[in-house]
Amino acid sequence: MGNVINRVFDSSGPEGKVRGTPQQIIEKYNQLARDAQLGGDRVATENFQQHAEHYLRLLGEALKEQDAKREEQERQNRDRQAERDRERAARQERESAPDGDPQAAPQPDVLPASAEEDSGLVETPEAQAPAKPKRARKPRKPAQDQSSQSADESASPKDGAPEAAE
């Protein structure tokens, strides 16, 4: 229905336009109906009452819808609050459990490991036997200056073979 309660309507009645919220229009048509009744015009009285009844129905329907919406929001708020209360109680229960007593804590089920059965676990490099340690490398020769190095380069083989250590 939207916001019918506060919406401004333009009603074209038998006496001209009536403008206002549904409640204001109802009051105006009821006033016009009383005036027509006092004037002895039964037809006009009935006509104004029918117009007032139309806006009364609009207003009633909007109020029912608004109440239903409010009740739904209240129900949702109660449900959320109840959930928060349950979570808070569970958290307090966990926090108040004695930490020092391992018997009080829930224990996982442990199945005995069998060497024959496949455990379904993936074997990792850490689980394998440790590799042999690598031998330490021999230290490099001390660095020579440029002039003696160029002489050594011409004497050394160019095939990429390593030099023998002295």
DABELUR-V775148 format. One record per residue. RES is the residue in one letter. SS is DSSP state (hx for helix, st for strand, lp for the rest). PSI is psi in radians with two decimals (999 if undefined). OMEGA is omega in degrees with one decimal (none if undefined). Layout:
RES SS PSI OMEGA
RES SS PSI OMEGA
This chain:
M lp -0.37 -178.0
G lp -2.66 -178.6
N lp 1.14 -176.3
V lp -0.56 -173.9
I lp -0.73 -177.5
N lp -0.02 -177.4
R lp 2.52 178.6
V lp 2.20 -180.0
F st 2.68 169.9
D st 1.91 -178.9
S st 2.24 176.9
S st 1.69 180.0
G st -3.08 -178.4
P lp -0.39 -179.0
E lp 0.19 -177.2
G st -2.95 -176.4
K st 2.49 172.6
V st 2.23 -175.3
R st 2.42 176.5
G st -3.04 175.9
T lp 2.89 179.4
P hx -0.72 179.9
Q hx -0.72 178.9
Q hx -0.70 179.8
I hx -0.70 178.3
I hx -0.81 -179.8
E hx -0.72 -179.0
K hx -0.79 179.8
Y hx -0.62 176.4
N hx -0.67 177.0
Q hx -0.75 178.2
L hx -0.67 178.3
A hx -0.72 177.4
R hx -0.75 179.3
D hx -0.73 179.7
A hx -0.65 179.7
Q hx -0.74 178.2
L hx -0.52 178.7
G lp -0.09 177.8
G lp 0.23 -179.5
D lp 1.65 -177.1
R hx -0.62 -179.9
V hx -0.83 178.9
A hx -0.67 178.1
T hx -0.87 -179.9
E hx -0.71 179.6
N hx -0.83 179.3
F hx -0.65 178.7
Q hx -0.65 177.5
Q hx -0.71 176.8
H hx -0.76 178.9
A hx -0.71 -179.6
E hx -0.67 178.2
H hx -0.86 -179.0
Y hx -0.47 174.8
L hx -0.72 177.0
R hx -0.78 176.8
L hx -0.83 -178.4
L hx -0.75 179.6
G hx -0.76 179.0
E hx -0.72 179.2
A hx -0.67 178.9
L hx -0.69 176.9
K hx -0.79 179.9
E hx -0.73 179.7
Q hx -0.73 178.2
D hx -0.73 179.2
A hx -0.73 179.1
K hx -0.75 179.9
R hx -0.74 178.6
E hx -0.69 178.0
E hx -0.75 178.3
Q hx -0.70 178.2
E hx -0.72 178.3
R hx -0.78 178.4
Q hx -0.70 178.1
N hx -0.72 177.5
R hx -0.75 179.4
D hx -0.77 179.0
R hx -0.72 180.0
Q hx -0.71 178.2
A hx -0.71 178.4
E hx -0.76 177.4
R hx -0.71 179.1
D hx -0.73 178.1
R hx -0.77 179.3
E hx -0.72 179.7
R hx -0.76 179.4
A hx -0.72 178.9
A hx -0.72 179.5
R hx -0.74 179.0
Q hx -0.63 178.2
E hx -0.74 178.1
R hx -0.73 -177.6
E hx -0.52 -177.8
S hx -0.14 178.0
A lp 2.42 -179.1
P lp 2.17 -179.1
D lp -0.50 -174.9
G lp -0.34 -176.0
D lp 1.75 -178.9
P lp -0.39 179.2
Q lp -0.52 -177.2
A lp -0.45 -178.6
A lp 2.56 177.6
P lp 2.37 -176.8
Q lp 2.42 177.7
P lp 2.69 175.1
D lp 2.28 -179.4
V lp 2.20 178.2
L lp 2.43 178.8
P lp 2.39 -179.5
A lp 2.33 179.9
S lp 2.33 -178.6
A lp -0.46 -176.7
E lp -0.60 -174.6
E lp 2.62 174.0
D lp 2.14 -176.3
S lp -0.25 -179.2
G lp 0.00 -179.8
L lp 2.66 178.2
V lp 2.35 179.7
E lp 2.27 -178.8
T lp 2.77 179.2
P hx -0.50 -179.9
E hx -0.48 -177.8
A hx -0.32 -179.0
Q lp 2.86 179.8
A lp 2.51 -179.0
P lp 2.46 179.9
A lp 2.77 178.8
K lp 2.47 178.3
P lp 2.54 179.3
K lp 2.58 177.6
R lp 2.62 179.0
A lp 2.52 179.7
R lp 2.69 176.3
K lp 2.57 179.8
P lp 2.67 178.1
R lp 2.78 175.1
K lp 2.62 176.7
P lp 2.58 -177.8
A lp 2.41 179.3
Q lp 2.79 177.8
D lp 2.90 -171.2
Q hx -0.73 -174.9
S hx -0.75 -179.9
S hx -0.45 -179.5
Q hx -0.71 -179.8
S hx -0.54 177.5
A hx -0.68 179.9
D hx -0.56 -178.7
E hx -0.67 179.9
S hx -0.51 -179.2
A hx -0.44 -175.6
S lp 2.65 179.3
P lp 2.57 -177.0
K lp 0.17 -175.4
D lp 0.01 176.4
G lp 0.13 178.3
A lp 2.49 -179.7
P lp 2.64 178.8
E lp 2.61 178.3
A lp 2.43 178.8
A lp 2.48 -178.9
E lp 999 none
